[in-house]
Structures are given as C-alpha cells and as structure tokens.
Amino acid sequence: MDRRPPSPSDLVATRSKVWLTYLDYLREEAIALVESLSEDEAASSRVATGWTPLGMLVHLRHVERRWIVWGFLGEAVEDPWGDQRDSRWVVESGATRAALTRRLRDQGELTRAVVETRRLDQRARPGPRFAEGAPPPTLERILFHLLMEYARHVGHLDLVAEAWAARANPRRPDDQPRA
C-alpha cells in the first residue's frame, strides 16, 4: 500500500470513498508502525500507562468493531470491551503480530462493506452502544469519530516507534538536526 497520506486534492468519486480512503490509510499506517518494531518492542511498553503497540492494534480493532458492528449495525458482539481489563488495554496470551494485524484488516473489510452499502446520513440502530434517549448518530458521524480515534492513536504509535528507534540509534552530542 502507498504510505503517502491521501491528499485533499485527490479526485474521489463519493464522500463514502473519502472516509474509507482515510480510514484505510490510517489503519495501514498503524500496522506499518507496529511492523517497524521488533517482536519484543511491539510487545513492550515505552509509556507510563503501560500500553504496548500490539495492544494498540487490539484496541483499534475493538474501537472499530464497537462503532460499526455493535453501534451502527446494532448487532450483539461478544465482549465489546474485550480490549480492556481494569481500564488497561490487554493482548490475549499467545497473540501474534500477524494474527492481530489480520484481525484489524478483517475489521476494516467489514467496515468497508458496511459503508459501501449504506448512506452516510443513515442513523445507527438504537442500542446499548449509545446513551439512553439520545438519537443514534449517522454513519458519517461514526466515521468521523473513527477517523479521529485512528489519527490520535497513529500519532501515539509514531512517537513510540520513534522512541524505540532513538534507543537503538542514540544521537551523539555533535549530531545536529538537519533542516
């Protein structure tokens, strides 16, 4: 996949395709950042809260599933908050980067199928995902929220990957940033 971000001047046929293009890009960017790390680095934390890059892949999949399947479609999902225990992100024992990557991409394919067969102004089914009494959001509003989640977390992954790279290749005092 092309690692360049989509451009606002790219010609895209529909608004739905715009949303999907950006979500696909950010999903693949998250995966690429995790794949840029060694297996040990991907399973280790570099932050005070203790999340790991693999845990981020699990979290992103669950976020997308919560909003698209449980939220928009109104379907029951087993353990919708399965990415969290005691307010921390978890990775199931024995999970591999390859398996977690595949699950995230599979979730992305499901999201694509939903978006391509629905109108952006279609409201989600009422259900436990949303505050009681509040009108369910439209598909477009959900996609906006997902895009925000992905953008924020890809930024987190970018910083963690940079921290691992700096640890492996520390700068010498005489190194100067290049403009």
N, C-alpha and C positions, 0 to 999 in steps of 0.2 A: 504494500500500500504506500502511496505517496505520503511522506511525512510532512509535507508543507501544509500549513493550515489553509482552509478554504478562504477565498477572497470574497469580500462583499461585491466585487465586480464580476465574479463568475456568473455565467448565464446558467440559471437553474429553472427548470420548467414549472415547478409549483412551489408554494410555500412549504408543503409537506416535505418535499425533497430538500429544501434548505435545512429544515430541522434535522432530517436524517443525515445529511452530509456533515453537519457539525457534530452531531452525536457520534456518528461513526468515526470521525476524525479523533475526537477526544477519547473514545473508548480505545481505539488503536494506539493512541499516544500513551495512555495509561499502561497498556500492555507492553509497549516498547520500552518504557522506562523501567518496568519491573524486569523485563528480559535483559536490560542492560546491566543488571546486577548479577553477581554470582548467586548460586542457590542459597548459600549461607547468608549473604547480605539480604536477599529477598525475604528470608525467614527471620531476620533480626530487626530489632527496633533501633532507630537513631534519635528517637524523640521521647520526651518526658512522659507522654501519655501511654507509651508502650505499643502503639500500633506498628505493624510491620507492612512492608509493601505487599506481601501475599494477603494480609488481612484487608488491605485496601481493595484488592481485586474482589475478595469475598463481599466486602461492603458495597462496592459499586454494583455488583450483580443483584444483591438483595434490594438496594435502593430502586434499581430499575424494575425489578420484579414487583416490589411493593406498589410502585406508582402505576405500572402498566397493567399487570395481571390482577392484583388484589384491589387496586384503586380504580383504574379506568374501566376494566372489564367487569369488575365486581365479582371475580371468581375467588373461591376459597383457595388459599395457599397454605401448605403445611409450614408451620413455624415462620411466619413472615418476618420476625425479628431474629432469625437464626444466625445472623452475623454478629449478634451481641450477647454477651453474658456479663452481668454486673457492670453494665454501662461501658464495656470494653469490647472492641472487635476481636473476634476469635477466628481461628482457622482450624478446621477439623483435623484431628491427628491423622497423619499419613497423606494429607492432601499434597499434591504436586503442583508446581507452577503450571505445567502443561494442562493438567485437569482443570485448574481454576481458570486458566485462560480460555479453555474450550467452553466452560460453563458461561463465562461472561460473554463470549462471542455468540453462543446459542441464545442467550437472553437478548442480545442485540438483534438477532434474526427475528425473534418473536416480536420485539418492538417494531421492527421494520414492517412485518406482516400486518400488525395492528394499524400502524399509521397509514400504510398504503391502501387500506380497505375502509378507512373511516374519514369523516370530515373533521377538520380541525376545530370547528365550532360545536362538535358533538360533546355533550356533557357525559361525564363518568356516571356509572350506576351508583345510586346511593348505597352506602355500606359502611362497615366498621373502619375503613381507612380514613374517613372524613369526620370532622366534628359534627356531632348530632345537631340537626336543624339547619346546618349550613348547606347551601346549594353546592352540589358536586362541581368541581372545576371542569373546564373544557379540556379536550385533548391538547390543544395548543398551550394552555396554561401549564398543564402537566409537563409537556415537552420543554417549556421554558425552565421549569423547576429542575428537570433532569439535566439540562444543559448547564445550569448554574452549579449543580452538585458536581458534575464531571469537571467543569472548569476549575472549581476550587480544589478538588482533590488531585487533579493532574498537576496543579501548582505545588501541592504538598509533595507529591511523588518526585517532581522535578528537583525540589530542594533536597530531598533525602538522597536521590541519586547523585546530586552534586556533592553532598557531604561524604558519601562513600568514595566518590572519585577523588576528592581532595585528600581523604585519608590515605588512599593508595598512592597518590602523587602529590605530596605536600609541596607547597611553594617555598622556594628559598627566599631569604630576605632581600636578595638583589633582584628577584623577579619583579618586573613592573607590568601592570595591566597594559594591554595594548588597546589603543583606541580604534 
